[in-house]
Amino acid sequence: MWRELIGGLYDDAEFAVPASDEAIDQIERLLNQTVPDDLRELLRETDGVQAEYGSGLVWSVQDIITENTRFRQSADFAELYMSFDQLMFMGDDGGGNQFAHVRVPARGPDLFVWDHETDERKWVAGSLEEYLRRRASSYM
């Protein structure tokens, strides 16, 4: 389902091999946050998607773990920005802004964009599907 949807929205979509449930569970263990159902389903079909000139439309399991850990543990970021602990970053726009689910408290499938220049966190979509469609239509 996800590959077909994304392939229909993005001419340049690049898919990866599916992620295993064990790999996806590693996100939950290491970040201490539940992976939203729609993101889990997408990762089971493809372990990340690149599109729009190589931007991380949806990150791989390893990128989700690495980038969230980096953002949460950076002393420099702690001085510049509000805490990232409540967010689960899962994609980027290629220009520094990151897309995330709010996981503490869990906000269901809603997605937000974090602006790297202003530290603003703004709602962008009510689901992963809506995020993909809106991003393809340049509504973000």
C-alpha positions as CSV (number, residue, x, y, z in Angstrom):
1,M,0.0,0.0,0.0
2,W,2.7,2.5,1.0
3,R,5.0,1.9,-1.9
4,E,2.1,2.3,-4.4
5,L,0.9,5.5,-2.7
6,I,4.4,7.1,-2.5
7,G,5.3,5.9,-6.0
8,G,2.2,7.6,-7.3
9,L,3.0,10.9,-5.5
10,Y,6.8,11.1,-6.1
11,D,8.4,10.4,-9.4
12,D,11.9,10.2,-7.8
13,A,11.0,8.0,-4.8
14,E,13.7,5.6,-3.8
15,F,12.7,2.6,-1.7
16,A,14.7,0.4,0.6
17,V,14.3,-3.3,1.6
18,P,11.6,-3.8,4.3
19,A,12.6,-3.4,7.9
20,S,12.0,-6.3,10.2
21,D,9.7,-6.1,13.2
22,E,12.7,-6.6,15.4
23,A,14.4,-3.6,13.9
24,I,11.3,-1.5,14.3
25,D,11.0,-2.6,17.9
26,Q,14.5,-1.4,18.5
27,I,13.2,2.2,17.9
28,E,10.8,1.7,20.8
29,R,13.5,0.2,23.1
30,L,16.2,2.8,22.4
31,L,13.9,5.9,22.3
32,N,11.5,4.7,24.9
33,Q,8.6,5.7,22.6
34,T,5.9,3.8,20.7
35,V,6.2,3.8,16.9
36,P,2.9,4.9,15.4
37,D,1.1,2.2,13.6
38,D,1.2,3.8,10.2
39,L,4.9,4.4,10.5
40,R,5.4,0.8,11.5
41,E,3.4,-0.4,8.5
42,L,5.4,1.8,6.1
43,L,8.8,0.6,7.5
44,R,7.6,-3.0,7.1
45,E,7.2,-2.2,3.4
46,T,10.4,-0.1,2.9
47,D,13.0,0.8,5.5
48,G,12.9,4.5,4.6
49,V,12.1,6.5,1.4
50,Q,14.1,9.2,-0.3
51,A,12.5,11.7,-2.7
52,E,12.5,15.3,-3.6
53,Y,16.1,15.5,-4.6
54,G,17.4,13.0,-2.0
55,S,15.6,14.4,1.1
56,G,14.5,11.9,3.8
57,L,10.8,11.7,3.1
58,V,10.7,8.9,5.7
59,W,13.9,7.9,7.4
60,S,15.2,4.4,7.9
61,V,15.0,2.6,11.2
62,Q,18.7,3.3,11.8
63,D,18.3,7.0,10.9
64,I,15.3,7.4,13.2
65,I,17.4,6.0,16.1
66,T,20.6,7.9,15.2
67,E,19.0,11.3,14.6
68,N,16.7,11.2,17.5
69,T,19.5,10.2,19.8
70,R,21.8,12.9,18.4
71,F,19.2,15.6,18.9
72,R,18.4,14.5,22.4
73,Q,22.0,14.1,23.6
74,S,23.6,17.2,22.0
75,A,24.8,19.7,24.6
76,D,24.8,22.4,21.9
77,F,21.2,21.7,21.0
78,A,20.2,21.7,24.7
79,E,21.5,25.3,24.9
80,L,19.8,26.4,21.7
81,Y,16.4,24.6,21.6
82,M,13.6,23.3,23.7
83,S,13.8,19.6,24.6
84,F,13.3,17.1,21.8
85,D,12.4,14.2,24.2
86,Q,8.7,14.4,23.3
87,L,9.3,14.2,19.6
88,M,10.1,11.2,17.3
89,F,11.7,12.7,14.2
90,M,11.1,10.5,11.1
91,G,11.9,12.7,8.1
92,D,13.4,15.9,6.8
93,D,13.0,18.4,4.0
94,G,16.6,18.5,3.0
95,G,17.0,22.1,4.2
96,G,17.3,21.5,8.0
97,N,13.7,21.2,9.0
98,Q,12.6,17.9,10.5
99,F,9.2,16.1,10.6
100,A,8.1,14.3,13.8
101,H,5.4,12.5,15.7
102,V,4.8,13.9,19.2
103,R,5.1,10.8,21.4
104,V,5.1,12.2,25.0
105,P,2.2,12.6,25.5
106,A,1.3,10.5,22.4
107,R,-0.6,12.5,19.9
108,G,-1.6,9.5,17.7
109,P,-0.7,9.8,14.1
110,D,-0.3,13.6,14.0
111,L,2.9,15.0,12.4
112,F,4.6,18.2,13.2
113,V,7.5,20.1,11.5
114,W,10.3,21.4,13.6
115,D,11.9,24.6,12.2
116,H,15.6,24.5,12.8
117,E,15.9,28.3,12.6
118,T,13.1,29.3,15.0
119,D,12.7,26.1,17.1
120,E,9.0,26.3,16.2
121,R,7.0,23.0,16.2
122,K,4.0,23.3,14.0
123,W,1.3,20.7,13.1
124,V,1.4,19.7,9.5
125,A,-0.8,16.6,9.1
126,G,-3.2,14.3,10.9
127,S,-1.6,11.1,9.6
128,L,1.4,9.8,7.7
129,E,-0.7,9.5,4.5
130,E,-1.8,13.1,4.8
131,Y,1.8,14.1,5.4
132,L,2.9,12.3,2.3
133,R,0.1,13.8,0.2
134,R,0.6,17.4,1.5
135,R,4.3,17.3,1.0
136,A,3.9,16.1,-2.6
137,S,1.6,19.0,-3.2
138,S,4.0,21.4,-1.6
139,Y,1.6,22.4,1.2
140,M,4.4,22.4,3.8
